Amino acid sequence: MKKPFYELAVFGEISPDTAKEVRDNIDTRLKELDLAKPGLVHVYIGTPIGFEPQTDRCGAALCFPIKDEEQESVYKLMSRGFPVIPATAVKDDLGRLFSPRIGALNGVGLDVNGVDGAVIALMECASLLPRQRRIFLSYRRAESTNAALQLYAELSSRLYDVFLDTHDILPGKHFQEVLWQRLCDCDVVLFLDTEKYFESRWTVAEFGKAMWRGISFVRAGWPGIVPNERAKLATSIQLEEKDFRARGKLLTASALARLCDEVEDARTRSVAVRYKQLISNLNLSVQRGGGTIDGISMRRSLIVSMPSGKRVAVYPSLGVPTSNTLFDATLDAHTPPTAVVYDEGGVEEREWKAHMDWISEQVKGSVRLLKCYSAGLDLSDWN
């Protein structure tokens, strides 16, 4: 049996009416993403004892007040890097109703955030908000434009942010820099492997860059095309003549569905692995500065404790951070400045760098942008 794409959990003591409202809200949002079919998302409501989520899938938990004997199970999830969001009926009760270790995490109160806000926080931690779902669609225009446009439309209907170079790079932009920047910002590369796909130096370069960033590939192999050596690491869907219509120019509905489901599966694995890598590299950098990291919570925020006693809220950015990323890092009740940390490898577009350098200077009293590998050094000298 295939693993679910995502794992969502709700723990603790809440009324049956609130539990139903939370579940209904989750179901509505999954339906919007075309993920409501049985088996695609595991939604668990109950005690944290015995909850064992897959480590290679995205997920998160809303944790309402729990019994003392259940705390160790939540600590175990936290130590594994599974996002946990404390939740209470009244937000001011977060510190009183949870142990210090759980209460220190970012939390929600239904009196302030409502059930809708709590579920949005849960979905964001599981990387299930539409703005987080980024796909890079790679193809040869002369061979597969019609199918590419079909996939663009189908993935967009599932609330993916799909990058298609013929649509998304404006005239006057430095084409290759923007292309690389969007590649660094995606979760999955879906490539249409046609007869001459690997004869382009740009597609070969895209492969190298995406592999170096740890981005997953899904291969849609055209009939009769033998996978290239470079494609061996990709999840491969080998299409047949029966998967096409309109004289081989358009994909059938069933072929579109298969490819989109495979993209979803590759995406959740890619995001889970890359978050772990980013946080692992951040942890190594912080440890070199004598600091520690405590838990993951709303917006995947971390609390970094430095030897000086300074505690800083750090928000990992999986892709390319923007001014919106910096703004989001100021929304929770943390002592400023907070930090946004990202993997700088390959993120080199000149216009983006100039913009982020300028805006970082303007807002450094509220939030600061840090490169992952030097974050520990920056935080150790934090004033």
C-alpha positions as CSV (number, residue, x, y, z in Angstrom):
1,M,0.0,0.0,0.0
2,K,1.3,3.4,-1.0
3,K,2.3,5.8,1.9
4,P,0.1,8.9,2.4
5,F,1.6,12.1,0.9
6,Y,1.2,14.1,4.1
7,E,0.5,13.4,7.8
8,L,-1.6,15.8,9.9
9,A,-2.4,15.3,13.6
10,V,-4.5,16.9,16.3
11,F,-3.7,16.0,19.9
12,G,-5.1,16.9,23.3
13,E,-8.3,17.7,25.2
14,I,-10.8,19.6,23.1
15,S,-14.6,19.4,22.9
16,P,-16.3,17.2,20.4
17,D,-17.7,20.2,18.6
18,T,-14.3,21.8,18.3
19,A,-12.7,18.6,17.1
20,K,-15.4,18.3,14.4
21,E,-14.9,21.9,13.4
22,V,-11.1,21.4,13.1
23,R,-11.6,18.2,11.1
24,D,-14.2,19.8,8.7
25,N,-11.8,22.7,8.1
26,I,-8.9,20.4,7.3
27,D,-11.1,18.4,4.9
28,T,-12.2,21.5,3.1
29,R,-8.7,22.7,2.6
30,L,-7.6,19.2,1.4
31,K,-10.4,19.2,-1.1
32,E,-9.3,22.5,-2.5
33,L,-5.9,20.9,-3.1
34,D,-7.4,17.8,-4.7
35,L,-6.1,15.7,-1.8
36,A,-9.4,14.6,-0.2
37,K,-9.4,11.1,-1.7
38,P,-8.8,8.3,0.9
39,G,-5.2,7.5,1.5
40,L,-3.6,10.7,0.2
41,V,-3.4,12.5,3.5
42,H,-3.4,10.8,6.9
43,V,-5.4,12.9,9.4
44,Y,-4.9,11.6,13.0
45,I,-7.0,12.9,15.9
46,G,-6.3,11.4,19.3
47,T,-3.5,10.9,21.8
48,P,0.1,11.5,20.8
49,I,1.1,8.2,22.4
50,G,1.7,5.8,19.5
51,F,1.6,8.4,16.8
52,E,4.5,7.5,14.5
53,P,4.6,9.7,11.4
54,Q,6.8,8.8,8.4
55,T,10.1,10.6,8.5
56,D,10.2,11.0,4.7
57,R,6.9,12.9,4.4
58,C,5.7,16.4,5.3
59,G,3.5,16.7,8.3
60,A,2.6,18.7,11.4
61,A,0.6,18.5,14.6
62,L,-1.8,20.8,16.5
63,C,-1.3,20.0,20.2
64,F,-4.1,21.1,22.6
65,P,-3.5,20.6,26.3
66,I,-2.3,17.0,27.0
67,K,-2.0,14.7,30.0
68,D,1.4,14.5,31.8
69,E,1.9,10.9,30.6
70,E,1.5,12.1,27.0
71,Q,4.3,14.7,27.1
72,E,7.1,12.3,26.4
73,S,5.5,11.3,23.1
74,V,5.4,15.0,22.0
75,Y,9.0,15.5,23.1
76,K,9.9,12.6,20.9
77,L,8.2,14.1,17.9
78,M,10.0,17.4,18.6
79,S,13.3,15.7,18.8
80,R,12.7,14.1,15.4
81,G,12.0,17.5,13.8
82,F,8.3,17.0,13.5
83,P,6.5,20.5,13.7
84,V,4.3,20.8,16.8
85,I,2.0,23.8,17.3
86,P,0.6,24.3,20.9
87,A,-3.0,25.3,20.8
88,T,-5.5,26.5,23.5
89,A,-8.9,28.0,23.7
90,V,-7.4,31.2,25.2
91,K,-4.0,32.2,23.9
92,D,-2.8,33.7,27.2
93,D,-3.1,30.2,28.7
94,L,-0.4,28.7,26.5
95,G,2.4,29.2,29.1
96,R,0.2,27.9,31.9
97,L,-1.3,24.8,30.3
98,F,1.9,23.3,28.7
99,S,5.2,22.2,30.0
100,P,8.0,24.8,29.5
101,R,9.5,22.8,26.6
102,I,6.2,22.7,24.7
103,G,5.0,26.1,25.8
104,A,8.2,27.8,24.5
105,L,7.1,27.0,21.0
106,N,5.0,29.3,18.9
107,G,1.3,28.6,19.6
108,V,-2.2,29.6,18.7
109,G,-5.3,30.5,20.7
110,L,-8.7,29.9,19.3
111,D,-9.9,33.2,20.9
112,V,-7.4,35.1,18.7
113,N,-6.8,32.9,15.7
114,G,-10.0,30.9,15.5
115,V,-10.2,27.3,14.2
116,D,-9.5,28.6,10.7
117,G,-6.2,30.3,11.8
118,A,-5.2,27.2,13.7
119,V,-5.7,24.9,10.7
120,I,-3.9,27.4,8.4
121,A,-0.9,27.2,10.8
122,L,-1.1,23.4,10.7
123,M,-1.2,23.4,6.8
124,E,1.7,25.9,6.6
125,C,3.9,23.7,8.8
126,A,3.1,20.7,6.6
127,S,4.0,22.8,3.5
128,L,0.4,22.6,2.2
129,L,-0.4,26.3,1.6
130,P,-0.7,27.0,-2.2
131,R,2.1,29.6,-2.1
132,Q,4.4,26.9,-0.8
133,R,3.7,24.4,-3.6
134,R,6.2,25.2,-6.4
135,I,6.9,23.1,-9.5
136,F,9.4,23.7,-12.3
137,L,8.1,22.3,-15.6
138,S,10.9,21.6,-18.1
139,Y,10.4,20.6,-21.7
140,R,11.5,21.2,-25.3
141,R,9.1,23.6,-27.0
142,A,9.4,22.1,-30.4
143,E,8.4,18.7,-29.1
144,S,5.9,18.9,-26.2
145,T,4.4,22.4,-25.8
146,N,0.8,21.2,-26.0
147,A,1.3,18.6,-23.3
148,A,3.3,21.1,-21.2
149,L,0.4,23.6,-21.3
150,Q,-2.0,20.8,-20.3
151,L,0.2,19.9,-17.2
152,Y,0.5,23.6,-16.4
153,A,-3.3,24.0,-16.3
154,E,-3.8,20.7,-14.3
155,L,-1.2,21.4,-11.7
156,S,-2.4,25.0,-11.3
157,S,-5.9,23.7,-10.7
158,R,-4.4,21.7,-7.8
159,L,-3.1,25.0,-6.4
160,Y,0.5,24.6,-7.4
161,D,2.6,27.5,-8.4
162,V,4.0,26.2,-11.7
163,F,7.0,27.8,-13.4
164,L,6.9,27.6,-17.2
165,D,9.6,29.7,-18.8
166,T,7.5,30.6,-21.9
167,H,4.9,32.2,-19.5
168,D,6.8,33.5,-16.5
169,I,9.9,35.4,-17.6
170,L,9.1,39.0,-18.6
171,P,10.8,40.7,-21.6
172,G,14.0,42.5,-20.5
173,K,14.8,40.1,-17.7
174,H,18.2,38.3,-17.7
175,F,16.7,35.0,-18.8
176,Q,19.2,32.5,-17.5
177,E,19.6,34.2,-14.1
178,V,15.8,34.3,-13.6
179,L,15.6,30.7,-14.8
180,W,18.2,29.5,-12.2
181,Q,16.6,31.5,-9.5
182,R,13.2,29.9,-10.1
183,L,14.8,26.5,-10.2
184,C,16.3,27.1,-6.8
185,D,12.9,28.1,-5.5
186,C,11.0,25.0,-6.6
187,D,10.2,21.7,-4.9
188,V,10.1,19.3,-7.9
189,V,11.3,19.4,-11.5
190,L,8.8,17.7,-13.8
191,F,10.5,17.1,-17.2
192,L,9.0,15.9,-20.4
193,D,11.5,13.4,-21.7
194,T,11.0,13.7,-25.5
195,E,13.4,12.6,-28.3
196,K,15.7,15.6,-28.2
197,Y,15.2,16.7,-24.6
198,F,18.8,16.0,-23.5
199,E,20.3,17.5,-26.7
200,S,19.8,21.0,-25.2
201,R,22.7,22.3,-23.1
202,W,20.1,24.2,-21.0
203,T,18.2,21.1,-19.9
204,V,21.5,19.4,-19.0
205,A,22.4,22.5,-17.0
206,E,19.0,22.5,-15.3
207,F,19.6,18.9,-14.2
208,G,23.0,19.6,-12.7
209,K,21.8,22.7,-10.8
210,A,18.6,21.0,-9.4
211,M,20.6,17.9,-8.4
212,W,23.1,20.0,-6.5
213,R,20.2,21.8,-4.7
214,G,18.7,18.4,-3.7
215,I,15.5,19.0,-5.7
216,S,13.5,15.9,-6.8
217,F,12.8,15.0,-10.4
218,V,9.8,13.4,-12.0
219,R,10.3,12.1,-15.5
220,A,7.4,11.9,-18.0
221,G,9.0,9.6,-20.6
222,W,7.5,9.8,-24.1
223,P,6.7,6.5,-25.9
224,G,9.8,4.7,-27.0
225,I,12.3,7.0,-25.3
226,V,14.9,5.2,-23.3
227,P,15.8,7.1,-20.0
228,N,19.1,9.1,-20.3
229,E,21.8,8.3,-17.8
230,R,21.2,11.6,-16.1
231,A,17.5,10.6,-15.5
232,K,18.3,7.5,-13.4
233,L,17.8,9.4,-10.1
234,A,14.3,10.6,-11.2
235,T,11.0,9.1,-10.4
236,S,10.0,7.8,-13.9
237,I,6.6,7.5,-15.5
238,Q,6.9,5.8,-18.9
239,L,4.1,6.9,-21.1
240,E,2.6,4.8,-23.9
241,E,0.8,5.6,-27.1
242,K,-2.5,5.0,-25.3
243,D,-1.7,7.9,-22.9
244,F,-2.0,10.4,-25.8
245,R,-4.7,11.8,-28.0
246,A,-5.0,14.3,-30.8
247,R,-2.3,12.5,-32.8
248,G,0.1,12.3,-29.9
249,K,0.0,16.0,-29.0
250,L,-2.2,15.9,-25.9
251,L,-2.2,13.7,-22.8
252,T,-5.3,11.8,-21.7
253,A,-7.0,12.7,-18.5
254,S,-5.8,9.5,-16.8
255,A,-2.2,10.2,-17.8
256,L,-2.4,13.8,-16.4
257,A,-3.8,12.4,-13.1
258,R,-0.9,9.8,-12.9
259,L,1.7,12.5,-13.5
260,C,0.2,14.9,-11.0
261,D,-0.1,12.3,-8.3
262,E,3.6,11.3,-8.8
263,V,4.5,15.0,-8.6
264,E,2.7,15.2,-5.2
265,D,4.5,12.2,-3.9
266,A,7.9,13.5,-5.0
267,R,7.2,16.9,-3.6
268,T,6.4,15.8,-0.1
269,R,9.6,13.6,0.0
270,S,11.7,16.4,-1.5
271,V,10.4,19.1,1.0
272,A,10.9,16.8,4.0
273,V,14.4,15.9,3.0
274,R,15.5,19.4,2.1
275,Y,14.1,20.9,5.4
276,K,16.0,18.3,7.3
277,Q,19.2,19.2,5.4
278,L,18.7,22.9,6.0
279,I,18.0,22.5,9.7
280,S,20.9,20.0,10.1
281,N,23.3,22.5,8.4
282,L,21.9,25.3,10.6
283,N,22.4,23.2,13.7
284,L,26.0,22.5,12.8
285,S,26.6,26.2,12.3
286,V,24.9,27.1,15.6
287,Q,26.8,24.4,17.5
288,R,30.1,25.8,16.3
289,G,29.0,29.0,18.0
290,G,28.1,27.2,21.2
291,G,24.4,27.4,20.7
292,T,21.4,24.9,20.6
293,I,18.2,24.6,18.7
294,D,14.8,23.9,20.4
295,G,11.8,22.4,18.6
296,I,10.0,23.4,15.4
297,S,6.6,25.1,15.5
298,M,4.5,27.7,13.6
299,R,5.9,28.7,10.2
300,R,8.5,26.0,11.0
301,S,10.1,28.5,13.4
302,L,13.0,27.5,15.6
303,I,14.3,28.9,18.9
304,V,18.1,29.2,18.9
305,S,19.7,29.7,22.3
306,M,23.2,31.1,22.4
307,P,25.8,30.9,25.2
308,S,25.2,34.6,26.0
309,G,21.7,33.6,27.0
310,K,20.2,35.3,23.9
311,R,17.3,33.4,22.4
312,V,16.5,34.2,18.8
313,A,13.5,33.0,16.8
314,V,14.7,31.7,13.4
315,Y,12.6,31.0,10.4
316,P,14.1,28.6,7.8
317,S,13.3,29.5,4.2
318,L,13.4,26.4,2.0
319,G,13.5,28.2,-1.3
320,V,14.5,31.8,-2.2
321,P,13.5,34.3,0.6
322,T,11.6,37.4,-0.4
323,S,10.4,40.6,1.4
324,N,7.2,38.6,2.2
325,T,9.4,36.0,4.0
326,L,10.9,38.6,6.1
327,F,7.5,40.1,6.9
328,D,6.1,36.7,7.9
329,A,9.0,36.2,10.4
330,T,7.8,39.3,12.3
331,L,4.2,38.2,12.8
332,D,4.7,36.0,15.9
333,A,5.2,37.4,19.4
334,H,9.0,37.1,19.5
335,T,11.5,39.6,20.9
336,P,12.9,41.3,17.8
337,P,15.0,41.0,15.8
338,T,14.0,37.6,14.5
339,A,16.0,35.8,11.7
340,V,15.3,34.2,8.3
341,V,17.9,31.6,7.3
342,Y,18.3,30.1,3.9
343,D,20.6,27.9,1.8
344,E,22.4,30.5,-0.4
345,G,23.8,27.9,-2.9
346,G,22.9,28.9,-6.4
347,V,20.7,31.8,-5.4
348,E,22.5,34.5,-7.4
349,E,20.0,36.6,-9.4
350,R,21.4,40.2,-9.4
351,E,18.1,42.0,-9.1
352,W,17.0,39.8,-6.2
353,K,20.3,40.3,-4.4
354,A,20.2,44.1,-4.8
355,H,16.6,44.2,-3.5
356,M,17.2,41.9,-0.5
357,D,20.4,43.8,0.4
358,W,18.5,47.1,0.4
359,I,15.4,45.8,2.3
360,S,17.6,43.9,4.9
361,E,19.3,47.1,5.8
362,Q,16.0,48.9,6.3
363,V,14.4,46.2,8.6
364,K,17.4,44.8,10.5
365,G,16.0,46.0,13.8
366,S,13.0,43.7,13.2
367,V,14.3,40.8,11.1
368,R,17.6,39.8,9.6
369,L,18.4,37.5,6.7
370,L,21.1,35.0,7.4
371,K,22.9,32.5,5.2
372,C,22.7,29.0,6.5
373,Y,26.4,28.1,6.7
374,S,27.4,31.3,8.5
375,A,24.3,31.6,10.7
376,G,26.0,30.4,13.8
377,L,28.8,33.0,13.5
378,D,26.2,35.8,12.9
379,L,24.1,34.7,15.8
380,S,27.0,34.5,18.2
381,D,27.7,38.1,17.5
382,W,24.0,39.1,17.7
383,N,23.3,42.4,19.6
